[in-house]
Structure formats: structure tokens, C-alpha cells
């Protein structure tokens, strides 16, 4: 059976399903029917301040994060079910084990052109390495000089009574793996142990030898909770250490669909919103398609494939899915035979010893490894180079520059290599000549919403209301070629939406004008419409309560003002609206069946005011069932084919009518199934 793709706009469950039960991760859902005893889970709340009150209802130890609204706990099935009905809880996911990505090889790759020739070394930047740890006793990674902080993430959910510990200032946090030390050297190793090499001073330095490192040691047996703790520390201390990048050479769930509500994706999005570039390894599950690390496909992170020294693609590098833009690497970087720092007495570096007859001492200090694990820190180091020459770049601009400046790889497809093979020289030059947009990014003008794609609504959307006289402009730079202007003293634009953030688009010109933006009755600032030439600009408001209906008003102050629609981390609603959820259940039987032999359709009625359809298909017995939602035109608009039980789909309908919940029976016995539905309807007060 071919796995079907779940489009980003219809991903598992959205954060804007107000007042519904908490989201249960698919793996935890699959475990629930047979769950016995205590299970480690990750609990996320909408508001971080609510976490102690939520967990107090269970009277169990838990590890609460500092900046992220998340906690780890060992809970019983009954306790999980209790939390799932708590309106303050956003999601509950199984605390699954993760894996570091490695693939042994003996080739040697270097990438020193930019800092050798142009003197760009990543000076003034800091890169956090979230990995097994860093051996800061190594001459290339010396604590206090190169590694400005080295943290061991410690804590035991059960034995320590829920205490999360960050042990700072550690000399060596990589005592059992060696993976993180090698990664750290690839990013920014100083090359001190190869200072006197006759071929080139500091011969084995990293790609950004002038950058500083923050080591975040999650240990050899990394899990979701410890990786979240690493993100939590980096975000909380980003100002303290001026952290610019978090590099991650680990993951899991290769081939899974993008789930924006997964705790790790929420954590990487929080870092992204704060202006931190996040890199993730694509994974080493190639050469098959649809094998990408599930955390690398989040659109706000840089997804790194591994290349060979001859600018080909390594066989082991994971591939995406042809035609699926989200299941595609972003960039390919050197990942075969990378020589970097070795942590003594650890197993992984011993698999790739350095044999250099002229420098036998290198065996102690360096080792060769291959994998997307090595390609990813290379990209993180290059980001440091870009930010040295232009610290005003936003994370979106950094990714765009890496892609635009990459060398084409004509022998490969986009879903295999992304934009191509990284070209450091071209990227640095492009960064120098790019006007930075970091300040706008930090106010909310980001390429990505928390769910992936922003929901766009043009100026003529029926939910948008205008006061006084507005004129349509049909020729110009508007986002769709049209926009509205007004010079009336009482002109206003009013709308309501449910969600976290909004971007108000407008057209600036040489005609002066000002308008004030109000959200829920509070002023959020003034728009100055002046620009030397006509151009579309954005005014952003973010970090609102995602479960509330917000009113937005744009009020004329003086001159000529314009309005070009909005982009939402949420959706438009009618003014003075409320949401009500209707629960339902459908039962059925399917099979025995062979592949594609049997299909059962169950009609559901969708009204004009329906904002969300959520349905969960579960069954007993041996079966392989897939789940689809078919719209009134007969088109499949949502599907789930994860090979797991239950299957879940969620969709925001744009048209009323009779939809079909379709159950596809593949190889299975005769099984009974249940479909639990939740329909969210919007009503005017």
C-alpha cells in the first residue's frame, strides 16, 4: 500500500480547536487501548502559568520546562484520560526515545575557503549544539574560550521527584558517545590541536572557527523530554549567551507526516519566532523516498541532506516525496568522511580513526564520521558566517540565501537534495548584499505560522467590514493585484478572527498617511504609509490567546491609508462570534478484504457555520484501514494513512454540503470500527 500524504493545511489537529479535548499524539493514541501501568508523556498547556495548576490535579511528580508550556510526567491511562478532557491542556504526546544520526566512512572533507580567503570565521555568533554533549577538555573546544557554556541536562522523572537539572560549567558532558563532540568541532572547532600542520595552520578547524559554542548535553540515550529541555534552556538563555543557532543531529519517526502540534515542533517554532535559526538532520534512512526525519520537515527549520566530496548525494541521506514541498530537504552539505574533534574513550569516533603518518598525534584528537549528523552542523556553522557579515538577517532570510546561492545538482531531484549543494562563498557574498529584515521578523512578520502556512484573506473577504468610503485599486502592487484605499477621516477596517497572530498587509507609497491598529480594544501601534515607491508592507501582531475570538480595527488618522487583506495564524470569523462543538459517533464493519477491495462511506452534514471537522477512526482486530474526507464535489480534502490505529483527520471546510467519511479496507479480517466526530460550529452572539 502506498502511504497517502496529509497536506499541511489539513494536518492532524489545529491549535485553534477551541474548547475541544486535548490532542493525543498518534503513537500515544495507538498505545491507549492496551496501556498498563505508568507511561512517560509530554504534556503541553496553552498557558505556561497553568501548568502547575493542571498537574496539581494529578498529584504526581513532573518536570516542568522554563520557557515552553510543557512538562514531562509518568501517568496512568486514567490520568492521561483525565488530562485529555482538561480545557487548559493543549496536547499529550508519548515521550518516545530518539536517535542520533551517524554513518561511518573514511573520507575527509574540508570547507575553509571563506575564512581562509575572506577572513570570515563566524566571529560574534554563538551556536548551541543540542546533542550527546561536548568534551570541552579538547584543545579545539576549550571551556571558557571556545565553549562558553557546557550544560549537562539531568533529571529523573520518578527518582528525582520531578526536578529538572541543568548542570552548567561542565568540562565534559560527552562521556559515552562522542557524537556531540564531533558535531561541535564541525561547527566551530578552533583547530588548535592541528595548529602547526604544514599544509595549513589549524588544519582541522570547523567551518566557523570564530564562533562560540553552547553545549547542551542530552546524553547518549536522548528522548523527547531531554531534547525539549535542551530547547528550553537555549530559548531561556538565548539573550544571556546571544544564541543565534540551535543545531540538531538527531530525530525519529522517519517518513511521518508533518505534525505542527508535536512538542518538538512547537519548541523549534518558539525558537524560530525568537529569531534563532534551527537546523535539523534529514536522517540517514536513504536511499528510499519518504524517509525524512519528522522534525526536519517543519517548514521553519533548515532540513539538511548529506553530500559527498564530489558534490553528489550520499546514498544514506534520507529522501523526501516527489511533488510534496514539505517533505523535501532544504539544502545538501558535506556529510561524507567529515574529520572533526574526537572525544576520548567514546565509541563512535573509534569507528573512523584518522591515520596520518605525518601527524600520528591526530589519532587522539580527531576522527572521521559520515552522516546527515555531520552535514547539519556544517550548515549551522555557515549560518554563523552569514550572521557575522550581516547580523540583521532573519531566520527566513538565512534559509533563503542558503537556497538561492546553492550549486545545482542536476543528477538529482528536488525532493532528494533540496535547493542543491551548499556554496559557502556565494552565500556569504549574498548575505553581505541583502538588507536585513530581522526587526520586522521579531514583531511577527515571519514566513511561517505555528501551523505552517498562514491563512490568507484578501481585502474583499466577506468577514471584513469597512466604515466610510473606500476605493478599489485594481492596478498596483497589492498581494493579488488589488487593494483598497481611503482618505475619509472616519474610515475603518474591522474584522474578527480566532487564533494566535495576524499580519495586516497594506500598500505604502509617496502619499503620506497614518492609521492606528487596535486589537481587542487596545492600541497596537501606528502604521506609517510613506515609502519612496509603492510596495506591500506588513503590520504584525502576535502571541494572542489562540482560543479566543479577537477583534481587529484599523482606524484612519490622517492622509491616505490602504488595506490589502490579512494573513492569519488562525481563521476569520464573523464579529461577536462563539464556538460550539458537537460530538458524534459512527460505527461500522469492514472486511475481510484484500488491498483496495472494500470502501465504506459515511455521510456527514456540514453547515455554513462549520469551522472545523475532526474525526478519529479506531478499530479492533487485525486490519490496515485508511481514512479519508471527501467533499461535496467528490474530492479527497483530508486523509490519514499512517499505518497506525487510530487514524485521525482534521479539516477546515470552506463550503457547506454533504461530506463523506470514507473508510478504506486493505488486507484485514472482518473488523468493527468506530468513528468519533467533533464538528465545531461558529455562532453569532
C-alpha positions as CSV (number, residue, x, y, z in Angstrom):
1,X,0.0,0.0,0.0
2,X,1.2,3.5,-0.8
3,X,1.1,5.9,2.0
4,X,-1.0,8.9,1.2
5,X,0.1,12.4,2.1
6,X,-1.6,14.6,4.6
7,X,-1.4,18.2,3.4
8,X,-0.1,20.8,5.7
9,X,-3.4,22.7,5.7
10,X,-5.2,19.7,7.0
11,X,-2.7,18.4,9.5
12,X,-3.7,16.3,12.4
13,X,-5.3,18.8,14.8
14,X,-5.1,22.5,14.8
15,X,-4.3,24.7,17.8
16,X,-7.4,26.7,17.2
17,X,-9.9,24.0,18.0
18,X,-11.3,25.9,20.9
19,X,-12.7,24.1,23.9
20,X,-12.1,20.6,22.3
21,X,-10.3,17.8,24.1
22,X,-6.6,17.9,24.1
23,X,-4.7,16.5,21.2
24,X,-3.2,13.0,21.8
25,X,-0.1,12.1,19.7
26,X,-0.8,9.3,17.3
27,X,1.7,7.0,19.0
28,X,0.0,7.6,22.4
29,X,-3.4,7.0,20.8
30,X,-2.2,3.7,19.5
31,X,-0.9,2.7,22.9
32,X,-4.0,3.7,24.9
33,X,-6.3,0.7,24.4
34,X,-3.7,-1.7,25.9
35,X,-1.9,0.8,28.2
36,X,-0.9,-0.7,31.6
37,X,1.0,0.9,34.4
38,X,2.8,4.3,34.2
39,X,3.8,5.8,30.8
40,X,6.1,8.8,30.3
41,X,4.4,11.5,28.4
42,X,4.9,15.2,27.4
43,X,2.0,17.5,28.5
44,X,1.6,20.9,26.8
45,X,-0.8,23.6,28.0
46,X,-2.0,26.7,26.3
47,X,-0.6,29.0,29.0
48,X,2.6,28.1,30.8
49,X,1.3,29.6,34.1
50,X,-1.5,27.0,34.1
51,X,0.9,24.0,34.2
52,X,1.3,23.8,38.0
53,X,-2.5,24.0,38.4
54,X,-3.1,21.4,35.8
55,X,-0.5,18.9,37.2
56,X,-1.7,19.6,40.8
57,X,-5.0,17.8,39.9
58,X,-3.0,14.5,39.5
59,X,-0.6,14.8,42.5
60,X,2.3,13.2,40.7
61,X,5.9,14.3,40.2
62,X,6.6,16.2,36.9
63,X,9.4,18.0,35.1
64,X,8.3,21.5,34.1
65,X,10.2,23.5,31.4
66,X,11.2,27.1,32.0
67,X,10.0,28.9,28.9
68,X,8.0,26.3,27.0
69,X,4.5,25.5,28.3
70,X,5.4,21.8,28.6
71,X,6.1,19.2,31.3
72,X,7.1,15.5,31.4
73,X,5.3,13.1,33.7
74,X,4.7,9.4,34.3
75,X,1.0,8.9,34.1
76,X,-1.5,6.1,34.1
77,X,-4.1,5.6,31.4
78,X,-6.8,7.1,33.7
79,X,-4.6,10.1,34.4
80,X,-4.0,10.7,30.7
81,X,-7.7,10.4,30.0
82,X,-8.4,12.9,32.8
83,X,-5.9,15.4,31.4
84,X,-7.2,15.0,27.9
85,X,-10.6,16.5,29.0
86,X,-8.9,19.5,30.7
87,X,-9.6,22.6,28.6
88,X,-6.2,24.0,29.7
89,X,-4.3,21.2,28.2
90,X,-3.3,21.5,24.5
91,X,-1.7,18.2,23.8
92,X,-0.3,15.0,25.3
93,X,2.4,13.0,23.5
94,X,4.3,9.9,24.3
95,X,7.9,10.6,25.5
96,X,9.5,8.4,22.8
97,X,13.2,7.6,22.5
98,X,15.0,9.4,19.8
99,X,18.2,8.6,17.9
100,X,21.4,10.4,16.8
101,X,22.2,10.2,13.1
102,X,25.6,8.6,12.0
103,X,27.0,6.7,9.1
104,X,30.6,5.6,9.2
105,X,33.0,6.5,6.3
106,X,36.7,7.3,5.9
107,X,36.7,10.2,3.5
108,X,38.0,13.6,4.5
109,X,36.1,16.9,3.7
110,X,37.1,20.4,4.4
111,X,35.3,23.7,3.8
112,X,37.7,26.5,4.8
113,X,37.7,28.8,1.7
114,X,35.7,31.6,3.2
115,X,37.5,32.1,6.4
116,X,40.9,31.5,4.8
117,X,40.5,33.9,1.9
118,X,37.9,36.4,3.1
119,X,38.6,36.4,6.8
120,X,35.0,35.5,7.7
121,X,35.0,33.0,10.6
122,X,31.7,33.4,12.3
123,X,33.1,35.9,14.9
124,X,30.5,37.4,17.1
125,X,28.0,34.5,16.7
126,X,27.0,31.7,19.1
127,X,25.8,28.3,18.1
128,X,24.1,25.9,20.5
129,X,24.8,22.2,20.0
130,X,21.9,20.0,21.3
131,X,23.4,16.6,21.2
132,X,25.0,13.9,23.3
133,X,27.3,16.5,24.9
134,X,30.6,18.3,24.3
135,X,34.0,17.4,25.5
136,X,35.3,20.9,26.4
137,X,38.6,19.5,27.6
138,X,39.5,19.1,23.9
139,X,42.0,21.7,22.8
140,X,39.7,22.7,19.9
141,X,36.7,23.1,22.2
142,X,38.2,24.5,25.3
143,X,35.7,25.5,28.0
144,X,35.6,29.3,28.6
145,X,37.2,30.1,25.3
146,X,35.5,28.2,22.5
147,X,32.7,26.6,24.5
148,X,31.4,29.5,26.6
149,X,28.9,27.2,28.4
150,X,28.7,23.5,28.7
151,X,25.5,22.1,30.2
152,X,24.6,18.6,31.3
153,X,20.8,18.1,31.2
154,X,20.0,15.9,34.1
155,X,16.8,14.9,35.9
156,X,14.8,11.8,36.6
157,X,11.0,11.9,36.3
158,X,10.5,9.3,39.0
159,X,13.5,9.2,41.3
160,X,14.3,12.9,41.4
161,X,10.7,13.8,42.2
162,X,10.2,15.8,39.1
163,X,13.3,18.1,39.4
164,X,14.9,19.2,36.1
165,X,18.6,20.0,36.5
166,X,20.8,21.9,34.2
167,X,24.4,21.4,35.4
168,X,26.4,24.3,34.0
169,X,30.1,24.8,33.5
170,X,30.9,21.1,33.0
171,X,34.3,20.2,31.5
172,X,33.0,17.2,29.7
173,X,29.3,16.3,29.0
174,X,30.1,13.7,26.3
175,X,31.4,10.7,28.1
176,X,29.6,7.8,26.5
177,X,29.0,8.7,22.8
178,X,31.4,11.1,21.1
179,X,28.7,12.2,18.7
180,X,28.1,15.7,20.1
181,X,31.9,16.5,20.4
182,X,32.3,15.6,16.7
183,X,29.3,17.8,15.8
184,X,30.7,20.7,17.9
185,X,34.0,20.6,16.1
186,X,32.3,20.5,12.7
187,X,30.5,23.8,13.6
188,X,33.2,25.8,15.2
189,X,36.3,23.8,16.3
190,X,39.3,26.1,16.6
191,X,41.7,23.6,15.1
192,X,44.2,24.2,17.9
193,X,45.4,20.6,18.0
194,X,46.4,20.9,14.3
195,X,47.8,24.5,14.7
196,X,51.2,23.6,13.3
197,X,50.2,21.5,10.4
198,X,52.5,22.3,7.4
199,X,49.6,22.0,4.9
200,X,47.6,24.8,6.6
201,X,47.6,26.2,10.0
202,X,44.7,24.9,12.2
203,X,44.2,22.3,9.5
204,X,41.2,20.6,11.1
205,X,39.2,23.6,12.3
206,X,35.4,23.8,11.8
207,X,33.6,25.8,9.2
208,X,33.1,28.7,11.6
209,X,36.2,28.7,13.8
210,X,35.5,32.2,15.1
211,X,32.0,31.3,16.5
212,X,31.4,30.4,20.1
213,X,29.6,27.2,21.3
214,X,27.0,26.4,24.0
215,X,26.9,22.7,24.6
216,X,23.6,21.1,25.6
217,X,24.3,17.5,26.6
218,X,21.2,15.4,26.5
219,X,23.2,12.2,26.9
220,X,23.6,9.1,24.6
221,X,20.0,7.9,25.1
222,X,18.2,11.1,24.1
223,X,14.4,11.3,24.5
224,X,11.8,13.8,23.6
225,X,11.8,15.2,27.1
226,X,15.5,15.7,27.2
227,X,15.5,17.3,23.8
228,X,12.7,19.6,24.9
229,X,14.8,20.5,28.0
230,X,17.6,21.4,25.7
231,X,15.4,23.7,23.6
232,X,14.0,25.2,26.8
233,X,17.5,26.0,28.1
234,X,18.6,27.5,24.8
235,X,15.5,29.7,24.5
236,X,15.6,30.8,28.1
237,X,19.3,31.7,27.9
238,X,19.4,33.0,24.3
239,X,19.9,36.6,25.4
240,X,22.4,35.6,28.1
241,X,24.7,33.9,25.5
242,X,23.5,35.6,22.3
243,X,22.5,32.2,20.8
244,X,21.9,32.6,17.1
245,X,21.6,28.9,16.0
246,X,20.5,25.6,17.5
247,X,21.8,22.6,15.6
248,X,20.2,19.2,16.0
249,X,21.7,16.0,14.6
250,X,19.0,13.7,16.0
251,X,15.4,12.7,15.4
252,X,12.9,9.9,14.9
253,X,9.8,8.9,13.1
254,X,11.4,9.0,9.6
255,X,8.7,9.3,7.0
256,X,6.0,10.5,9.3
257,X,3.8,13.4,8.2
258,X,4.3,16.9,9.5
259,X,2.5,17.4,12.8
260,X,2.7,21.1,13.9
261,X,1.4,20.3,17.4
262,X,4.2,17.8,18.2
263,X,6.1,19.2,21.2
264,X,9.4,19.3,19.4
265,X,7.9,21.2,16.5
266,X,6.3,23.6,19.0
267,X,9.7,24.1,20.6
268,X,11.6,24.6,17.3
269,X,8.8,27.1,16.3
270,X,9.2,29.0,19.6
271,X,13.0,29.3,18.9
272,X,12.3,30.4,15.3
273,X,9.9,33.1,16.5
274,X,12.6,34.4,18.8
275,X,14.9,34.8,15.8
276,X,17.0,31.7,16.3
277,X,17.9,29.6,13.3
278,X,17.2,25.9,13.8
279,X,18.9,23.2,11.8
280,X,17.9,19.5,11.7
281,X,19.4,16.4,10.1
282,X,17.4,14.9,7.3
283,X,18.2,11.4,8.7
284,X,20.2,8.5,7.3
285,X,17.4,6.3,6.1
286,X,18.1,6.7,2.3
287,X,18.2,5.9,-0.5
288,X,14.4,5.2,-0.3
289,X,11.9,8.0,-0.7
290,X,9.7,9.3,2.2
291,X,12.4,8.7,4.9
292,X,12.9,12.2,6.2
293,X,13.2,12.9,9.9
294,X,9.8,14.1,11.1
295,X,11.3,17.0,12.9
296,X,13.4,18.2,9.9
297,X,10.3,18.7,7.7
298,X,8.9,21.5,9.9
299,X,9.0,24.4,7.4
300,X,10.6,26.8,9.8
301,X,13.8,24.7,10.3
302,X,16.6,24.1,7.8
303,X,16.4,20.4,6.7
304,X,19.9,19.2,5.8
305,X,20.8,16.3,3.4
306,X,24.3,14.8,3.3
307,X,26.5,15.3,0.2
308,X,29.7,13.6,-0.9
309,X,33.1,15.3,-1.6
310,X,32.4,15.3,-5.4
311,X,29.1,17.2,-4.8
312,X,26.9,14.2,-5.1
313,X,24.3,12.9,-2.7
314,X,25.3,10.3,-0.2
315,X,23.4,7.0,-0.5
316,X,22.4,7.0,3.1
317,X,20.9,10.5,3.1
318,X,17.1,10.4,3.5
319,X,14.9,11.5,0.6
320,X,11.5,13.2,0.6
321,X,8.5,12.7,-1.6
322,X,8.4,13.9,-5.2
323,X,5.9,16.8,-5.6
324,X,5.5,17.3,-1.8
325,X,7.1,20.6,-0.9
326,X,7.1,20.0,2.8
327,X,8.7,16.5,2.5
328,X,11.8,17.9,0.8
329,X,15.3,18.7,2.2
330,X,16.2,22.4,2.1
331,X,20.0,22.1,1.3
332,X,22.7,19.5,0.8
333,X,26.0,19.9,2.7
334,X,29.2,17.9,3.1
335,X,28.4,14.8,5.2
336,X,30.8,12.1,4.0
337,X,34.0,11.5,5.8
338,X,34.0,14.6,7.9
339,X,37.1,15.0,10.1
340,X,36.3,16.6,13.4
341,X,37.0,16.6,17.1
342,X,37.2,13.3,18.9
343,X,36.0,12.7,22.5
344,X,38.5,10.3,24.1
345,X,37.2,6.9,25.3
346,X,33.9,7.1,23.5
347,X,32.7,4.5,20.9
348,X,31.6,6.4,17.8
349,X,34.8,8.2,16.9
350,X,36.7,4.9,17.2
351,X,34.8,3.7,14.1
352,X,36.6,6.3,12.0
353,X,40.2,6.7,13.1
354,X,42.5,9.2,11.5
355,X,45.7,7.7,10.1
356,X,48.0,10.5,9.2
357,X,51.7,9.3,9.0
358,X,53.0,12.8,9.2
359,X,50.8,13.6,12.3
360,X,50.2,10.4,14.2
361,X,49.1,12.5,17.2
362,X,45.9,13.4,15.3
363,X,44.6,9.9,16.1
364,X,44.0,11.2,19.7
365,X,42.3,14.4,18.7
366,X,40.3,13.8,15.5
367,X,38.1,11.2,13.9
368,X,36.1,10.8,10.7
369,X,32.4,10.3,10.6
370,X,29.7,10.5,7.9
371,X,26.0,11.2,8.1
372,X,23.5,14.0,8.0
373,X,24.7,14.5,11.5
374,X,27.9,15.9,10.1
375,X,26.2,17.9,7.3
376,X,23.8,19.6,9.7
377,X,26.4,21.3,11.9
378,X,28.3,22.3,8.8
379,X,25.2,24.3,7.8
380,X,24.8,25.7,11.3
381,X,28.4,27.0,11.1
382,X,27.8,28.5,7.7
383,X,24.8,30.4,9.3
384,X,27.3,31.8,11.7
385,X,29.4,33.1,8.8
386,X,26.3,34.8,7.3
387,X,25.3,36.4,10.5
388,X,28.9,37.7,11.0
389,X,28.7,39.7,7.8
390,X,25.1,40.6,8.3
391,X,23.7,40.2,11.8
392,X,20.3,41.8,10.8
393,X,19.3,38.8,8.7
394,X,16.1,37.0,9.8
395,X,15.9,33.2,10.0
396,X,13.7,33.3,6.9
397,X,16.4,35.3,5.0
398,X,19.2,33.0,6.1
399,X,17.4,29.9,4.7
400,X,16.5,31.8,1.5
401,X,20.1,32.9,1.0
402,X,21.4,29.3,1.5
403,X,19.0,28.0,-1.1
404,X,19.4,30.8,-3.7
405,X,23.2,30.6,-3.5
406,X,23.5,26.8,-3.7
407,X,25.0,24.9,-6.6
408,X,22.6,22.9,-8.7
409,X,22.8,19.2,-8.6
410,X,21.3,18.2,-12.0
411,X,21.6,14.5,-11.5
412,X,19.2,14.6,-8.6
413,X,15.6,15.6,-7.9
414,X,14.4,18.4,-5.6
415,X,12.9,16.0,-3.1
416,X,16.3,14.3,-2.7
417,X,18.7,17.3,-2.4
418,X,16.5,20.4,-1.9
419,X,17.9,23.6,-3.5
420,X,21.3,21.9,-4.2
421,X,24.8,21.7,-2.8
422,X,25.8,24.5,-0.3
423,X,28.1,27.1,-1.7
424,X,29.7,29.0,1.2
425,X,31.4,31.7,-0.9
426,X,28.2,32.6,-2.8
427,X,26.1,32.6,0.4
428,X,28.4,34.9,2.3
429,X,28.5,37.3,-0.7
430,X,24.7,37.3,-1.0
431,X,24.4,37.9,2.8
432,X,26.6,41.0,2.5
433,X,24.3,42.5,-0.1
434,X,21.0,41.7,1.5
435,X,19.0,44.2,3.5
436,X,18.3,42.6,6.8
437,X,14.7,42.2,8.0
438,X,15.3,40.8,11.5
439,X,13.4,43.6,13.3
440,X,10.3,43.0,11.2
441,X,10.6,39.3,11.7
442,X,10.7,39.7,15.5
443,X,7.5,41.7,15.5
444,X,5.7,38.8,13.8
445,X,6.4,39.2,10.0
446,X,7.5,35.6,9.6
447,X,7.2,33.3,6.6
448,X,5.6,30.6,8.7
449,X,2.7,30.4,11.2
450,X,2.6,27.9,14.0
451,X,0.6,25.5,11.8
452,X,2.9,26.0,8.8
453,X,1.2,28.1,6.1
454,X,-0.5,31.4,7.0
455,X,-4.2,31.5,6.2
456,X,-4.7,34.4,3.7
457,X,-7.8,36.5,3.4
458,X,-8.0,39.2,0.8
459,X,-9.4,42.7,1.3
460,X,-12.7,41.6,-0.2
461,X,-13.3,38.7,2.2
462,X,-16.9,38.8,3.3
463,X,-16.0,38.7,7.0
464,X,-14.1,42.1,6.7
465,X,-16.2,45.2,7.2
466,X,-15.5,48.8,6.1
467,X,-16.7,52.0,7.5
468,X,-17.0,55.2,5.5
469,X,-15.7,55.5,1.9
470,X,-13.1,53.1,0.4
471,X,-12.0,52.9,-3.2
472,X,-10.8,49.7,-5.0
473,X,-7.4,49.9,-6.7
474,X,-7.2,47.3,-9.4
475,X,-3.7,48.1,-10.7
476,X,-0.7,48.1,-8.4
477,X,1.5,46.0,-6.1
478,X,-1.3,44.5,-4.0
479,X,-0.8,40.9,-3.0
480,X,-3.4,39.8,-5.6
481,X,-3.0,42.9,-7.8
482,X,-5.8,44.8,-6.0
483,X,-6.2,46.7,-2.7
484,X,-8.4,49.4,-1.1
485,X,-7.6,53.0,-0.2
486,X,-9.4,55.7,1.8
487,X,-8.8,59.3,2.8
488,X,-12.0,59.7,4.8
489,X,-11.4,60.9,8.3
490,X,-13.8,58.2,9.7
491,X,-12.7,55.3,7.6
492,X,-12.1,52.0,9.4
493,X,-11.5,48.3,8.7
494,X,-13.0,45.9,11.2
495,X,-12.7,42.1,11.4
496,X,-12.7,39.2,13.9
497,X,-10.5,36.1,14.0
498,X,-9.7,33.2,16.2
499,X,-6.0,32.4,16.5
500,X,-2.6,33.4,17.7
501,X,-1.3,36.0,15.3
502,X,-2.3,38.3,12.4
503,X,-0.4,40.1,9.7
504,X,-2.1,43.2,8.2
505,X,-1.0,43.8,4.7
506,X,-1.0,47.3,3.2
507,X,0.4,49.3,0.3
508,X,2.9,52.1,1.1
509,X,3.5,55.0,-1.3
510,X,4.8,58.5,-1.5
511,X,1.4,59.8,-0.4
512,X,1.6,60.3,3.4
513,X,-0.9,58.7,5.7
514,X,-1.2,57.1,9.1
515,X,-3.6,54.6,10.7
516,X,-3.8,53.1,14.2
517,X,-4.3,49.4,14.8
518,X,-6.4,48.2,17.7
519,X,-6.8,44.5,18.8
520,X,-9.5,43.8,21.4
521,X,-9.8,47.5,22.0
522,X,-6.1,48.1,22.8
523,X,-3.8,50.1,20.5
524,X,-1.0,48.0,19.0
525,X,0.7,50.8,17.2
526,X,0.6,53.1,14.2
527,X,1.1,52.4,10.5
528,X,3.1,54.9,8.6
529,X,2.2,54.6,4.9
530,X,5.0,56.6,3.4
531,X,7.5,54.9,1.1
532,X,9.6,56.2,-1.8
533,X,7.8,53.7,-4.1
534,X,4.7,51.6,-4.0
535,X,5.3,48.4,-2.1
536,X,3.3,45.9,0.0
537,X,4.3,46.1,3.7
538,X,3.0,44.3,6.8
539,X,2.0,45.2,10.3
540,X,2.1,42.2,12.6
541,X,0.5,41.4,16.0
542,X,1.4,38.0,17.6
543,X,1.2,35.9,20.7
544,X,-2.5,36.4,21.3
545,X,-4.7,33.8,23.1
546,X,-5.2,31.2,20.3
547,X,-8.6,30.1,21.7
548,X,-10.3,33.4,21.8
549,X,-12.1,35.4,19.1
550,X,-10.2,38.7,18.7
551,X,-11.5,41.9,17.2
552,X,-9.1,44.0,15.0
553,X,-9.7,47.5,13.9
554,X,-7.7,49.7,11.5
555,X,-8.6,53.4,12.1
556,X,-7.7,56.3,9.8
557,X,-5.6,59.0,11.5
558,X,-4.6,61.2,8.6
559,X,-3.7,61.3,4.9
560,X,-4.4,58.3,2.5
561,X,-4.4,54.8,4.0
562,X,-4.7,51.4,2.4
563,X,-5.6,47.8,3.2
564,X,-4.5,44.7,1.3
565,X,-6.0,41.9,3.3
566,X,-4.6,39.8,6.2
567,X,-2.7,36.6,6.9
568,X,-3.7,34.6,10.0
569,X,-2.3,32.1,12.3
570,X,-6.0,31.1,12.7
571,X,-9.1,32.0,10.7
572,X,-11.5,34.8,10.1
573,X,-14.9,34.7,11.8
574,X,-18.0,36.8,11.9
575,X,-18.0,39.6,14.5
576,X,-19.3,38.7,18.0
577,X,-18.9,35.0,17.4
578,X,-18.7,32.0,19.7
579,X,-17.7,28.4,19.0
580,X,-19.8,25.3,19.9
581,X,-18.7,21.7,19.5
582,X,-21.0,18.9,18.5
583,X,-19.8,15.3,19.3
584,X,-21.0,12.3,17.3
585,X,-20.1,8.6,16.8
586,X,-20.4,6.3,13.8
587,X,-20.0,2.5,13.9
588,X,-19.4,0.1,11.1
589,X,-17.8,-3.1,9.9
590,X,-15.4,-3.8,7.1
591,X,-13.7,-6.9,5.6
592,X,-12.5,-9.5,5.2
593,X,-10.7,-7.6,2.4
594,X,-7.7,-7.5,0.1
595,X,-6.0,-4.3,-0.9
596,X,-8.5,-1.6,-2.1
597,X,-11.2,-4.3,-2.1
598,X,-13.7,-2.6,0.2
599,X,-14.8,1.0,0.8
600,X,-17.4,2.2,3.3
601,X,-18.8,5.8,3.1
602,X,-20.5,7.6,5.9
603,X,-22.2,10.9,5.1
604,X,-21.9,13.9,7.5
605,X,-23.6,17.3,7.0
606,X,-21.5,20.4,7.1
607,X,-23.2,23.7,7.7
608,X,-22.3,27.2,6.5
609,X,-21.0,28.0,10.0
610,X,-18.9,24.9,10.5
611,X,-15.3,25.9,11.1
612,X,-13.7,22.5,11.8
613,X,-14.3,18.8,11.3
614,X,-12.3,16.4,13.3
615,X,-12.8,12.6,13.1
616,X,-10.9,9.7,14.7
617,X,-11.2,6.2,13.2
618,X,-10.3,3.3,15.6
619,X,-10.9,-0.4,15.3
620,X,-10.2,-3.8,16.9
621,X,-8.6,-6.9,15.4
622,X,-6.1,-7.2,12.6
623,X,-6.6,-4.6,9.9
624,X,-5.0,-2.0,7.7
625,X,-7.5,0.8,7.4
626,X,-7.1,4.2,5.9
627,X,-9.4,7.2,6.4
628,X,-10.4,10.0,4.1
629,X,-12.7,13.0,4.0
630,X,-14.5,13.6,0.6
631,X,-16.1,17.0,-0.1
632,X,-19.4,17.5,-1.9
633,X,-17.5,17.7,-5.3
634,X,-16.1,14.2,-4.8
635,X,-12.5,15.5,-4.0
636,X,-10.5,14.0,-1.2
637,X,-9.7,17.0,1.0
638,X,-8.2,15.2,4.1
639,X,-6.7,11.8,4.7
640,X,-4.8,9.7,7.1
641,X,-2.8,6.6,6.2
642,X,-0.2,6.3,8.9
643,X,-0.3,2.5,9.3
644,X,-1.4,3.2,12.9
645,X,-4.6,2.7,14.9
646,X,-6.4,5.1,15.3
647,X,-6.3,7.2,12.2
648,X,-7.2,10.9,12.5
649,X,-8.2,13.7,10.2
650,X,-9.0,17.3,10.7
651,X,-10.2,19.8,8.1
652,X,-11.5,23.4,8.0
653,X,-14.3,23.4,5.4
654,X,-14.9,26.3,3.1
655,X,-18.2,25.1,1.7
656,X,-21.3,23.6,3.2
657,X,-22.9,20.3,2.0
658,X,-22.7,16.6,2.4
659,X,-19.2,15.3,3.1
660,X,-18.2,11.6,3.2
661,X,-16.1,10.0,5.9
662,X,-14.5,7.2,3.8
663,X,-13.0,4.0,5.4
664,X,-10.8,2.1,3.0
665,X,-10.2,-1.6,3.9
666,X,-6.9,-3.2,2.8
667,X,-5.6,-6.5,3.9
668,X,-7.7,-7.3,7.0
669,X,-10.0,-9.7,8.8
670,X,-13.6,-8.7,9.4
671,X,-13.3,-5.9,11.9
672,X,-15.7,-3.5,13.7
673,X,-14.7,0.2,13.8
674,X,-15.8,3.4,15.4
675,X,-15.6,7.0,14.1
676,X,-15.7,9.7,16.7
677,X,-16.5,13.1,15.3
678,X,-16.3,16.6,16.6
679,X,-17.8,19.4,14.5
680,X,-17.0,23.0,15.6
681,X,-19.7,25.5,14.6
682,X,-19.5,29.3,14.8
683,X,-22.5,31.2,16.1
684,X,-23.1,35.0,16.5
685,X,-23.8,36.1,20.0
